[in-house]
Amino acid sequence: MDAKLVELYVKRGRLRERIGAQRVQFTHELAPLGTALRTVDRTRALLDRAKLWMSEHPGVVALAGVALVIWRPRTLLRTARFGFGVWRNWSRWRDWLRVGLSAL
């Protein structure tokens, strides 16, 4: 076998070893991200189930809303104001990101 070809095979083997080590390191570094993403997936599934339940039981949801308005109007208004502020800021950030990313 040609010496140059042997040298290429040796380089290839070293590269494969390095790639394997990098994959293992990458897997260990991304483990916390996997945990966070599993939590997000579980939360989204829970919210989807809640949304489905609320669409199947609109009377219960309306009754709960009326009860909140009657028993805790200040708390409801404070929460609504906070929710509106969060929504408004999210909309601004989303628009800003769209414009900023499209300029790239």
C-alpha positions, 0 to 999 in steps of 0.5 A: 500500500502506498505510504500516502494512502496509509497516512490518509487512513491514519488521519481519517481515523484520528478525525473520526476519533476526534469527532466521536469525542466532540459528539460525546462532549456536545451531548454532555453539554446539552443535557440541561437543555434537554431537561428544559425542553422536556419541561416545555413539552410537558407544559405545552401538553398540559395547556393543550389539554386545558384548552380542550377541556375549556372548549368542551365545558364553556359553561363552567368557564363562564361561571368561573369568570363571573364568580371572579368578577363578583368576588375579586374585581380588583384582583381581576383588573390588576391581573388583566392589566398585567396580562395586557402589559405582558402581551404588549411587550411581547408584541413589540419584541416579536415585531422588533425581532422580525424587523431585526432578523429580516435586515440580516 
